[in-house]
Amino acid sequence: MSHAEPRPKVSALLPTYNAEAFLQRTLDSLAAQTWPELEILIGDDCSTDRTPGIIRAFAEQHGNVRLVERKDNLGWLRNSNDLMAEATGDMMFFAFHDDVVAPTYVERLAEALLARPEAVLAFSDMLVTEPDGSTSPAIFSLLDDAPTAMARGLAMARWPRNWWVPNRGLFRASAYRKVGGIHPNRQGEYSADWTWLLHLALLGDFVRVPETLCHKYYQKSSLSKGWPHSPEQQQALRRAAIAEVWGSSADTWVKLVVGARIQWAPAVLKVPGPVRRWIRTQLTR
């Protein structure tokens, strides 16, 4: 887009909790963004370390920062939902407190969304640092050639490798309002961002910007590192995913096929390859 044209406002959503050891680098990466219309919205979840002081000092130094006060600990899901509800941007993204984004992160992703009116989310490739210091790329290209709600839904229904990468992307506020936020399942917050992304994928295209614009730093205390991935959790997650599909605005046939893919996935994985391929063919007819 031309720099003379008005740029839509973008909201960075930063839910924090006991992040004093690594929060400043996240804040510095947000302050360095090249996109001028940026709101930084921070909701601290009753941290007991120096996190509140760090974010207050940051807000005093930057006029585009808004702090959302918490009286009780909400957990990452409710905290994130509340920040989405408070945001005033036309687009928004989660700036999790253990992520660092490149200075052009917002600019590149916002331009990608503006160039694709039918898209609901734009995301980049990532670099991941594990608690032991090892690094690896995280790339999610499964939706690169998925132009329909059916194709996107079936791809996301597989709970594929690196499915979480788009959750570090920029999404339209209108899409958030249609989905209604990130919904818990019967096991609480377990992988609830997967069902959120599944619903978003049924709404519109995901645009991948093939540049490494986000760096994820896992900590030993990272929430996803502690999930046991028990059968009970996975069953609750599948039920929640089917509810998201049926609650979406997708066509009935898309809902039937994608819902069946989620429901039958565990059984399909146990059958011989030729039978599995036949089932896949029937689901996509």
TORDREN-43057 format. One record per residue (C-alpha): x negated, z, y negated; residue in three letters. Coordinates in steps of 0.25 Angstrom, whole numbers, plus 2048, in hexadecimal, padded with zeros to 3 digits. Each point is the difference from the previous one (the first is absolute). Layout:
(node (X,Z,Y),Ala) ...
This chain:
(node (800,800,800),Met) (node (7FC,7FE,7F2),Ser) (node (7FA,80C,7F9),His) (node (809,7FD,7F4),Ala) (node (80D,802,809),Glu) (node (805,80F,800),Pro) (node (7FB,807,80D),Arg) (node (80A,808,808),Pro) (node (7FD,80F,800),Lys) (node (7FA,806,80D),Val) (node (801,80E,805),Ser) (node (7F5,807,808),Ala) (node (806,80B,808),Leu) (node (7F6,80B,804),Leu) (node (805,80B,809),Pro) (node (7F5,80B,801),Thr) (node (7FE,80C,808),Tyr) (node (7F3,808,801),Asn) (node (7F7,7F4,7FD),Ala) (node (7F5,806,7F7),Glu) (node (7F5,7FB,808),Ala) (node (803,7F1,7FE),Phe) (node (80B,7FF,7F6),Leu) (node (7F8,7FC,7F4),Gln) (node (7FB,7F3,806),Arg) (node (80E,7FC,802),Thr) (node (804,803,7F2),Leu) (node (7F4,7F9,7FA),Asp) (node (804,7F3,808),Ser) (node (80E,801,7FA),Leu) (node (7FA,802,7F2),Ala) (node (7F7,7F3,802),Ala) (node (80C,7F7,802),Gln) (node (800,7F3,7F9),Thr) (node (80F,7FF,7FF),Trp) (node (804,805,7F3),Pro) (node (80F,804,803),Glu) (node (7FD,80B,809),Leu) (node (807,80E,802),Glu) (node (7F9,80A,808),Ile) (node (80A,80A,806),Leu) (node (7FA,80C,807),Ile) (node (808,80A,809),Gly) (node (7F8,80C,804),Asp) (node (806,807,80D),Asp) (node (7FC,80E,7FC),Cys) (node (7F2,7FF,803),Ser) (node (7F8,80D,802),Thr) (node (7F2,7FB,7FC),Asp) (node (7FB,7FA,7F3),Arg) (node (809,7F3,801),Thr) (node (80A,804,7F5),Pro) (node (7F5,803,7F6),Gly) (node (7F9,7F2,803),Ile) (node (80D,7F8,7FE),Ile) (node (803,808,7F3),Arg) (node (7F3,7FD,7FA),Ala) (node (802,7F1,804),Phe) (node (80D,800,7FA),Ala) (node (7FA,805,7F3),Glu) (node (7F6,7F5,7FF),Gln) (node (80A,7F5,803),His) (node (80D,7FD,7F9),Gly) (node (806,7F8,80B),Asn) (node (800,80C,80A),Val) (node (80D,808,803),Arg) (node (800,80C,808),Leu) (node (80C,804,809),Val) (node (801,80F,802),Glu) (node (803,806,80E),Arg) (node (806,80D,802),Lys) (node (7FF,7FF,80F),Asp) (node (7F8,7F9,80A),Asn) (node (808,7F3,804),Leu) (node (7F6,7F9,80A),Gly) (node (7FB,7F2,7FE),Trp) (node (80D,7F9,803),Leu) (node (809,807,7F6),Arg) (node (7F5,801,7F6),Asn) (node (7FE,7F1,801),Ser) (node (80F,7FD,7FF),Asn) (node (802,809,7F4),Asp) (node (7F4,7F8,7F9),Leu) (node (807,7F3,803),Met) (node (80D,805,7FA),Ala) (node (7F8,805,7F4),Glu) (node (7F8,7F3,7FE),Ala) (node (804,7F7,7F4),Thr) (node (7F8,7F4,804),Gly) (node (805,7F2,805),Asp) (node (7F6,801,80B),Met) (node (7F9,80C,807),Met) (node (7F6,804,80A),Phe) (node (7FB,80D,807),Phe) (node (7F3,805,7FB),Ala) (node (7FD,80A,80B),Phe) (node (7F6,80A,7FC),His) (node (7F6,7FC,80B),Asp) (node (800,7F1,7FC),Asp) (node (7F8,7F9,7F5),Val) (node (804,7F2,7FB),Val) (node (7F8,7F5,7F9),Ala) (node (802,7FF,7F1),Pro) (node (807,7F2,802),Thr) (node (809,806,80B),Tyr) (node (80D,801,7F8),Val) (node (7FD,7F3,7F8),Glu) (node (7FE,7F8,80D),Arg) (node (80C,805,808),Leu) (node (809,7FF,7F4),Ala) (node (7FC,7F2,7FD),Glu) (node (803,7FD,80F),Ala) (node (80E,806,7FF),Leu) (node (803,7F9,7F3),Leu) (node (7FC,7F3,807),Ala) (node (80A,802,80B),Arg) (node (80E,804,7FB),Pro) (node (805,801,80F),Glu) (node (7F5,80A,804),Ala) (node (802,80F,7FF),Val) (node (7F2,805,803),Leu) (node (7F2,7FC,7FD),Ala) (node (7F4,806,807),Phe) (node (7F1,7FE,802),Ser) (node (7F6,802,80B),Asp) (node (7FA,80E,801),Met) (node (7F3,807,804),Leu) (node (801,80D,808),Val) (node (7F7,80B,800),Thr) (node (801,80A,80C),Glu) (node (7FD,80F,7FF),Pro) (node (7F3,7FE,806),Asp) (node (7FC,7F6,7F6),Gly) (node (802,7F3,808),Ser) (node (806,7F4,7F9),Thr) (node (809,7F5,805),Ser) (node (809,7F5,7F9),Pro) (node (80F,802,802),Ala) (node (807,7F2,7FF),Ile) (node (80F,7FD,803),Phe) (node (802,7F1,801),Ser) (node (80C,801,80A),Leu) (node (80A,7FC,7F5),Leu) (node (7F7,7F5,7FA),Asp) (node (809,7F5,807),Asp) (node (80D,808,801),Ala) (node (809,7F9,7F6),Pro) (node (80E,805,805),Thr) (node (806,80E,801),Ala) (node (801,7FE,80F),Met) (node (7F1,7FD,801),Ala) (node (7FC,80B,7F7),Arg) (node (809,80A,807),Gly) (node (7FB,7FC,80E),Leu) (node (7F2,801,7FC),Ala) (node (802,80E,7FA),Met) (node (808,805,80B),Ala) (node (7F4,7FF,809),Arg) (node (7FA,80C,7F8),Trp) (node (7F4,7F7,800),Pro) (node (7F1,804,7FD),Arg) (node (7FE,803,7F1),Asn) (node (80F,7FF,7FD),Trp) (node (7FD,80B,7F6),Trp) (node (7F7,7F8,7F7),Val) (node (80C,7FA,7F8),Pro) (node (803,80E,7FC),Asn) (node (7F4,7FF,7F7),Arg) (node (807,7F5,7F9),Gly) (node (808,7FD,7F3),Leu) (node (80F,7FF,802),Phe) (node (80C,7FD,7F7),Arg) (node (808,80B,7FB),Ala) (node (80D,7F8,804),Ser) (node (7FB,800,80E),Ala) (node (7FF,810,800),Tyr) (node (80E,801,7FB),Arg) (node (805,7F7,80B),Lys) (node (7F9,808,80B),Val) (node (803,80D,7F9),Gly) (node (7F2,806,803),Gly) (node (7F8,805,80C),Ile) (node (80A,806,80A),His) (node (7FB,80B,80A),Pro) (node (804,800,80E),Asn) (node (803,80B,80A),Arg) (node (7F1,803,801),Gln) (node (800,802,7F1),Gly) (node (7F5,7F7,7F9),Glu) (node (7FA,7FA,80C),Tyr) (node (7FC,7F2,7FD),Ser) (node (80C,7FF,7F6),Ala) (node (7F8,7F6,7F8),Asp) (node (801,7F6,80C),Trp) (node (80F,800,7FF),Thr) (node (7FF,7FF,7F1),Trp) (node (7F8,7F3,801),Leu) (node (808,7FB,80B),Leu) (node (80D,800,7F7),His) (node (7F8,7FA,7F4),Leu) (node (7FB,7F5,809),Ala) (node (80F,7FC,803),Leu) (node (802,7FF,7F1),Leu) (node (7F6,7F6,7FD),Gly) (node (7F2,7FB,801),Asp) (node (7F3,808,801),Phe) (node (7F5,7F9,7F8),Val) (node (7F2,803,805),Arg) (node (7F4,7FE,7F6),Val) (node (7F4,7FE,809),Pro) (node (7F7,808,7F8),Glu) (node (7FB,80F,802),Thr) (node (806,807,7F4),Leu) (node (803,80E,807),Cys) (node (7F7,80A,807),His) (node (806,80A,809),Lys) (node (7F9,80D,802),Tyr) (node (805,808,80C),Tyr) (node (7FD,80F,800),Gln) (node (800,809,80C),Lys) (node (80D,806,7FA),Ser) (node (807,7F2,7FE),Ser) (node (80E,802,805),Leu) (node (800,7F4,809),Ser) (node (7F4,805,807),Lys) (node (808,80C,805),Gly) (node (80C,7F9,805),Trp) (node (800,801,810),Pro) (node (808,7F3,802),His) (node (809,807,80A),Ser) (node (80B,7F9,808),Pro) (node (80A,808,7F8),Glu) (node (7FA,7FC,7F3),Gln) (node (800,7F1,804),Gln) (node (80E,800,805),Gln) (node (805,807,7F3),Ala) (node (7F8,7F5,7F8),Leu) (node (807,7F5,808),Arg) (node (80D,805,7FD),Arg) (node (7FD,801,7F2),Ala) (node (7FB,7F2,800),Ala) (node (80D,7FB,806),Ile) (node (808,807,7F5),Ala) (node (7F7,7FA,7F5),Glu) (node (803,7F2,806),Val) (node (80F,802,801),Trp) (node (800,806,7F2),Gly) (node (7F9,7F4,7FA),Ser) (node (806,7F4,7FA),Ser) (node (7FB,7F6,80B),Ala) (node (809,7F7,807),Asp) (node (807,806,80C),Thr) (node (7F9,7F7,80A),Trp) (node (7F3,805,7FA),Val) (node (804,80E,801),Lys) (node (804,7FE,80F),Leu) (node (7F3,7F9,804),Val) (node (7F6,809,7F8),Val) (node (808,80D,805),Gly) (node (7FF,7FB,80E),Ala) (node (7F1,7FE,7FE),Arg) (node (7FE,80E,7FC),Ile) (node (809,806,80A),Gln) (node (7FA,7F8,80C),Trp) (node (7F1,800,7FC),Ala) (node (7FC,80C,809),Pro) (node (807,7F9,80C),Ala) (node (7FA,7F2,7FD),Val) (node (7F2,806,7FF),Leu) (node (801,804,80F),Lys) (node (805,7F3,806),Val) (node (7F7,7F4,805),Pro) (node (7FB,7F6,7F6),Gly) (node (809,7F5,804),Pro) (node (80C,808,7FF),Val) (node (7FC,806,7F3),Arg) (node (7FE,7F2,7FA),Arg) (node (80E,7FC,805),Trp) (node (806,80C,7F9),Ile) (node (7F9,7FD,7F3),Arg) (node (805,7F1,801),Thr) (node (80E,805,802),Gln) (node (7FF,80A,7F4),Leu) (node (7FB,7F5,7F6),Thr) (node (80A,7F5,805),Arg) 
